[in-house]
């Protein structure tokens, strides 16, 4: 469950910002027509001389977007305060952390004491999501996958 939510967060981060793309659009034609045979073409959009052109993220498939929507839809089954906890924890895991820094998340949640309580609340919330998802498919149990 946690891994699927992390994948959904990563997919969400790769999602293009359509508003920003629309604001930078000048026209439908490219400004420069490059000659591929002359060797002045770079797949990243640059002229091939500077290394500061950032690579664009890979395009997303419909399946990835559907999986993201499904995973984020699971969060409808829990309370808004728990959604915030899940979102903050999943964000840290999606950033590449191996462990969730509970102590640094506590001020964002408005909690001053009780790291263990926050960990237990997270665990209970993930378990509640699992139970909700498994209720949709009665043949699948938590222990059977």
C-alpha positions, 0 to 999 in steps of 0.5 A: 500500500505504501509503495503504491502511494509512493509511486503515485506521488512520483507520478504526480510530480512528473505530471506536466504543469499545463498552465505554465506550458500554455503561458510559455507557448509562443506559436505552433511552429518551432523558432529554429529549424535544425538540420539533422544531417548537419549535426546541429540537433540535440534531443534535449532541445539545445544546440549540443554545445552547452550542458545546462539543458535539463532533460525532460521527464519521460511522458506518462502512460494512461496506465500510470495516471490510472494507477495514480488516480486509484491510489489517491482515491484510497485516501477518500476513506480516511479522515482529512487529518490522517490524509495530511499525515499520510501525505507528509510521510509519503512525500518524504519516502518519495524524496528518497528517504529510507525512514520517515523523519517523524520528529520533523513532521510533528510541527507540520501536523500541529503535534508537539509530543509523541513520536511513537503516537504519530508512528502508530497513527500512521500505521493504523491509517495505512491498515485502515486503507488496506481494509477499505481496499480489500473490502472491495474485493472479498477474495483478497485478504491482507495476509494473502495479497 
